[in-house]
Amino acid sequence: MTCQVIISAGDNGTVTPVGEVVVDKLSYVYLHAQPEPGYQVEMWYVNGNQMYGITKEFRVLAEEDNLDVEVTFDKI
């Protein structure tokens, strides 16, 4: 079984990987955020729920059929 993960970044930074990733269910997806100069990671969201703040590295367990992951940035 697989999980479709949609990954995006808010303004003032990027995330890799980005877009749609299909992975095996119950595997981890490892993400890296890169804020633009003068910005930092504000928060990671999974399916609209706040998960972790500040960290550039994030991993999410693909335990559902679909996941929506977003990282946001704010000014330092």
C-alpha positions in Angstrom: 0.0 0.0 0.0 1.1 3.5 -0.7 0.7 7.1 0.6 0.5 10.2 -1.5 2.3 13.1 0.2 1.9 16.6 -1.1 4.7 18.9 0.1 4.8 22.7 -0.1 6.5 25.7 1.3 5.1 29.1 2.2 6.6 32.4 1.1 10.3 33.2 1.9 11.8 29.8 1.7 11.8 26.4 -0.1 11.5 22.7 0.9 12.9 19.5 -0.6 11.5 17.4 -1.8 8.5 19.5 -3.1 5.3 18.5 -4.9 3.8 15.1 -4.9 5.7 12.1 -3.5 4.4 8.6 -3.4 5.9 6.3 -0.7 5.2 3.0 0.9 2.8 3.2 3.8 4.4 3.3 7.2 7.7 4.7 5.8 9.2 8.0 6.7 9.5 11.0 4.4 12.5 13.2 5.2 12.2 16.9 4.5 14.6 19.8 4.5 13.5 23.5 4.6 15.7 26.3 3.4 14.6 29.8 4.6 15.7 32.8 2.5 18.2 35.2 4.2 16.6 37.0 7.1 14.0 34.3 7.7 13.6 31.1 9.8 11.3 28.1 9.8 8.2 29.1 11.7 6.2 25.9 11.7 5.6 22.5 10.0 2.0 21.4 9.3 0.7 18.0 8.5 -2.9 17.9 7.2 -3.4 21.4 8.6 -2.2 20.5 12.2 0.8 22.2 13.7 3.6 19.7 14.3 7.0 21.2 15.0 8.5 24.7 14.9 11.9 26.2 14.2 13.7 23.1 12.9 14.9 22.9 9.3 14.8 19.1 9.2 11.5 17.2 9.6 10.3 13.7 9.0 6.8 12.5 8.7 5.4 9.0 8.9 3.2 8.0 6.0 0.5 6.3 8.0 -2.5 7.6 6.0 -3.5 7.3 2.4 -2.9 11.1 1.8 -0.8 13.6 3.7 -0.5 17.4 3.1 2.8 18.7 4.5 3.6 22.5 4.6 6.4 24.5 6.1 6.0 28.2 6.8 8.7 30.9 7.4 8.8 34.1 9.4 11.2 37.0 9.7 14.1 36.7 12.2 
